[in-house]
Every structure is written in structure tokens, then in C-alpha cells.
Amino acid sequence: MFDLHTHSIFSDGELIPSELVRRAVFNGYEAVAITDHVDFTNMEYVLHGLKKLELRNDSDIEVIIGVEITHVPAVKIEKAVKMARDLGAELVVVHGETLVEPVESGTNRAAVSNPSVDILAHPGLISETEVELAKENDVYLELTSRQGHCMANGHVARVCSDLNAKMLLNSDLHAPEDFLNEELAQKILAGAGLNPESAARVLRVYPRELMNRVLEDYR
């Protein structure tokens, strides 16, 4: 399993980073990214803390340090992404236009237009034009197990499948009960309308591809 969108106590998660990683190892994860919510006020604090995580060298799992840029005005997302990279973020997630939060319109477009963004999280009713931009700029689009955010999984899966864009399944984990397993992941993807071949790409091919890109570019 790969999970490239999780939260620790550095934002609104329940687990300290070391416990999050330990539980990921226990659950058989191959890689986990800690991507706490940030804007301009806390980004330096979050990344400074996460980079101290000693368990990053655990041979049983690859730990990636990142951020989820959250509720930053669309016109400021490019600035926030650059700031995150300059501060050492290995993975940049943007909090997309989920159906269950008042995310500013234009956030999806700003994220998928920026090749320095890795993942657009829970993008809600993303348009075909935005999916095409994601494909052009190699931004991965998220399917999620997170309650509420997952309501648009079927739409995201259908548009991405039609346009051959890359998708990931992440948990958006905040608590111990949010860890995914293979059986649940397969059910979520089937529920989103993906066939077994597509589900295999989402679960294994695309996240490994992104993880390798991160390791090559930022380590």
C-alpha cells in the first residue's frame, strides 16, 4: 500500500509523526507521505518539525515529507508552492475543491496548471479542461477514502478514465482508524467505477511512479 496524503498533530491529525509512521509499517505500507495542512502562516514551522523525523530512515518503509496547501487563495497558490519547495517539501499536495468545504473557486485550476504540484487532493466536480491540464503538467488527481470528500470519487474516476489522466487513492488520514488496507482500497475503487486493471494502476503503478519521482528529484 501507498498513502501519499496523511496528517499528523502538526495540523489536524491525532498522531505524532513517529506513531503515524510506525502504524503505517504495522499496516504493511510501502510508503507514506506526511502532508500536513499549511498556508503562509505555518508552513515553515510544519516542515521544520517534520524534517526532524528520525524514522525516515526505517528500512521497512519510505517516508516522504510534504505539505497540503489548504484554503490559500487561488492567485497565491503558485507562491505557496514555491515557498514549500524552498523550505524542503518533497511532495506538494493542494487541497482541491471538495464538495464539503468552501474551497475558493479556481483552486483546482491553479493547482493543475503548476508542474511543481504533485497531487490535487479531493478535487470535487473537476472539469474536463482541468483534468487535461493535470495530464499536461503531470499532476496526479486523488480518489479518497475520506468521508465527505469521497462523494465525488465517481465523477473524478470517470473523467480521469475518459481522458487517461493519472489517479491515486489516498486516505487523507487524520486518525488511527483511517489506515487503508488492500481489501477496503479495492472496494473503494470498484465503487468509483474502476475495473480491476485500472484499480491496479491507481493502487500500485501511479503511486510508485510518483514516489520514485520524488526520491529522484528531492533526495
C-alpha positions as CSV (number, residue, x, y, z in Angstrom):
1,M,0.0,0.0,0.0
2,F,1.0,3.6,-0.7
3,D,-0.6,6.6,1.1
4,L,0.6,9.9,-0.1
5,H,-1.8,12.2,1.9
6,T,-1.8,11.9,5.7
7,H,-1.9,14.4,8.6
8,S,-0.2,14.4,11.9
9,I,-0.5,16.6,15.0
10,F,1.4,19.3,13.1
11,S,-2.0,20.2,11.6
12,D,-5.3,18.5,12.5
13,G,-4.3,14.8,12.8
14,E,-4.3,12.8,16.0
15,L,-0.9,11.1,15.7
16,I,2.6,12.4,16.3
17,P,4.7,11.7,13.1
18,S,6.6,8.8,14.6
19,E,3.4,7.0,15.6
20,L,1.9,7.6,12.2
21,V,4.9,6.0,10.5
22,R,5.0,3.1,13.0
23,R,1.4,2.3,12.3
24,A,2.0,2.6,8.6
25,V,4.7,0.0,8.9
26,F,2.4,-2.2,11.0
27,N,-0.3,-2.0,8.3
28,G,2.2,-3.1,5.6
29,Y,2.6,0.2,3.8
30,E,5.4,0.5,1.3
31,A,5.4,4.3,1.5
32,V,3.7,7.1,3.4
33,A,3.7,10.8,2.9
34,I,3.0,13.2,5.8
35,T,1.3,16.2,4.2
36,D,0.0,18.5,7.0
37,H,-2.2,21.4,6.2
38,V,-0.3,24.6,5.6
39,D,-0.7,28.2,4.5
40,F,1.8,31.0,4.7
41,T,1.5,31.3,8.5
42,N,2.6,27.8,9.5
43,M,4.5,26.3,6.6
44,E,8.0,26.9,7.9
45,Y,7.0,25.5,11.4
46,V,5.5,22.3,9.9
47,L,8.3,21.5,7.6
48,H,11.0,22.3,10.1
49,G,9.3,19.8,12.5
50,L,8.6,17.1,10.1
51,K,12.2,17.1,8.8
52,K,13.4,16.1,12.2
53,L,11.6,12.7,12.0
54,E,14.2,10.1,12.8
55,L,12.1,7.2,11.5
56,R,12.6,8.4,7.9
57,N,15.5,6.0,7.6
58,D,13.4,3.0,8.6
59,S,14.2,0.3,6.1
60,D,10.7,-1.1,6.2
61,I,9.0,2.0,4.7
62,E,9.7,5.1,2.6
63,V,8.6,8.2,4.4
64,I,8.1,11.4,2.4
65,I,7.8,14.8,3.9
66,G,5.3,17.1,2.3
67,V,2.5,19.7,2.7
68,E,-1.1,20.1,1.8
69,I,-1.6,23.7,0.8
70,T,-5.0,24.4,2.2
71,H,-7.5,27.3,1.6
72,V,-4.8,29.5,0.1
73,P,-6.4,32.0,-2.4
74,A,-6.1,30.6,-5.9
75,V,-3.9,33.6,-7.0
76,K,-1.4,32.8,-4.2
77,I,-1.1,29.1,-4.8
78,E,1.9,29.4,-7.1
79,K,3.7,31.5,-4.4
80,A,2.8,28.9,-1.7
81,V,4.1,26.0,-3.8
82,K,7.4,27.8,-4.4
83,M,7.7,28.6,-0.7
84,A,7.1,24.9,0.2
85,R,9.7,23.7,-2.3
86,D,12.2,26.3,-1.0
87,L,11.6,25.1,2.6
88,G,12.3,21.4,1.6
89,A,8.9,19.9,0.9
90,E,9.4,16.7,-1.1
91,L,5.8,16.4,-2.0
92,V,3.3,19.2,-2.6
93,V,-0.4,18.5,-2.4
94,V,-3.1,21.1,-3.0
95,H,-6.4,20.9,-1.1
96,G,-8.9,20.8,-4.0
97,E,-12.5,21.9,-4.5
98,T,-14.1,19.2,-2.4
99,L,-17.9,19.2,-2.2
100,V,-17.9,19.5,1.6
101,E,-15.8,22.6,2.2
102,P,-16.0,26.2,0.9
103,V,-12.8,26.0,-1.2
104,E,-12.3,29.0,-3.4
105,S,-13.3,28.5,-7.0
106,G,-10.3,28.5,-9.2
107,T,-8.2,26.4,-6.7
108,N,-8.3,23.3,-8.9
109,R,-7.2,25.2,-12.0
110,A,-4.4,26.9,-10.2
111,A,-3.1,23.6,-8.9
112,V,-3.2,21.6,-12.1
113,S,-1.6,24.5,-14.0
114,N,1.5,24.2,-11.9
115,P,4.0,21.5,-12.7
116,S,5.5,21.8,-9.3
117,V,2.3,20.5,-7.7
118,D,2.3,16.7,-7.3
119,I,-1.2,15.9,-6.2
120,L,-4.6,17.7,-6.4
121,A,-6.5,16.3,-3.4
122,H,-10.2,15.5,-3.5
123,P,-10.9,17.8,-6.5
124,G,-14.7,17.5,-6.3
125,L,-16.5,18.2,-9.6
126,I,-13.3,18.9,-11.5
127,S,-13.8,19.9,-15.2
128,E,-12.5,18.1,-18.2
129,T,-10.4,21.1,-19.0
130,E,-8.8,20.9,-15.6
131,V,-8.1,17.2,-16.0
132,E,-6.5,17.9,-19.3
133,L,-4.2,20.5,-17.6
134,A,-3.4,18.0,-14.9
135,K,-2.4,15.4,-17.5
136,E,-0.3,18.0,-19.4
137,N,1.5,19.1,-16.2
138,D,1.8,15.6,-14.7
139,V,-0.3,16.4,-11.6
140,Y,-1.9,13.3,-10.1
141,L,-5.6,13.5,-9.2
142,E,-6.8,12.0,-5.9
143,L,-9.5,9.5,-5.2
144,T,-10.1,9.4,-1.4
145,S,-11.4,7.3,1.4
146,R,-12.1,10.4,3.5
147,Q,-15.7,10.8,4.5
148,G,-17.4,13.6,2.6
149,H,-14.5,14.2,0.2
150,C,-15.2,10.8,-1.3
151,M,-18.6,11.8,-2.6
152,A,-17.1,13.0,-5.9
153,N,-14.9,9.8,-6.4
154,G,-17.1,8.5,-9.2
155,H,-17.0,11.8,-11.1
156,V,-13.2,12.1,-10.7
157,A,-12.7,8.5,-11.8
158,R,-14.9,8.8,-14.8
159,V,-13.4,12.0,-16.2
160,C,-9.8,10.8,-15.5
161,S,-10.5,7.4,-17.1
162,D,-12.1,9.1,-20.2
163,L,-9.0,11.4,-20.6
164,N,-6.4,8.9,-19.5
165,A,-5.2,11.1,-16.6
166,K,-3.3,9.7,-13.6
167,M,-5.1,9.0,-10.3
168,L,-4.1,7.9,-6.8
169,L,-6.1,6.6,-3.9
170,N,-5.2,8.2,-0.6
171,S,-6.7,8.1,2.8
172,D,-6.4,11.8,3.9
173,L,-5.6,10.1,7.2
174,H,-6.3,12.0,10.5
175,A,-6.7,9.2,13.0
176,P,-5.6,5.6,13.6
177,E,-8.9,4.2,12.2
178,D,-8.2,5.9,8.8
179,F,-5.5,3.5,7.7
180,L,-6.4,1.7,4.5
181,N,-5.9,-2.0,3.6
182,E,-5.9,-3.7,0.3
183,E,-9.5,-5.1,0.6
184,L,-11.0,-1.7,1.5
185,A,-9.0,0.1,-1.2
186,Q,-10.2,-2.3,-3.8
187,K,-13.8,-1.8,-2.7
188,I,-13.5,2.0,-2.8
189,L,-12.1,1.9,-6.3
190,A,-14.8,-0.5,-7.5
191,G,-17.3,1.8,-6.0
192,A,-15.9,4.6,-8.0
193,G,-16.4,2.6,-11.2
194,L,-12.9,1.4,-11.9
195,N,-12.3,-2.0,-13.4
196,P,-9.5,-4.3,-11.8
197,E,-6.9,-3.2,-14.4
198,S,-7.5,0.5,-13.7
199,A,-7.6,-0.1,-10.0
200,A,-4.2,-1.9,-10.1
201,R,-2.7,1.2,-11.8
202,V,-4.2,3.5,-9.2
203,L,-3.0,1.4,-6.2
204,R,0.4,0.4,-7.4
205,V,1.7,1.8,-10.7
206,Y,1.0,5.5,-10.3
207,P,1.9,5.9,-6.6
208,R,5.2,4.1,-7.1
209,E,5.9,6.3,-10.2
210,L,5.3,9.4,-8.2
211,M,7.3,8.2,-5.2
212,N,10.2,7.4,-7.5
213,R,10.0,10.9,-9.0
214,V,10.1,12.4,-5.5
215,L,13.1,10.4,-4.5
216,E,14.9,11.2,-7.7
217,D,14.2,14.9,-7.6
218,Y,14.5,15.8,-3.9
219,R,16.9,13.3,-2.2
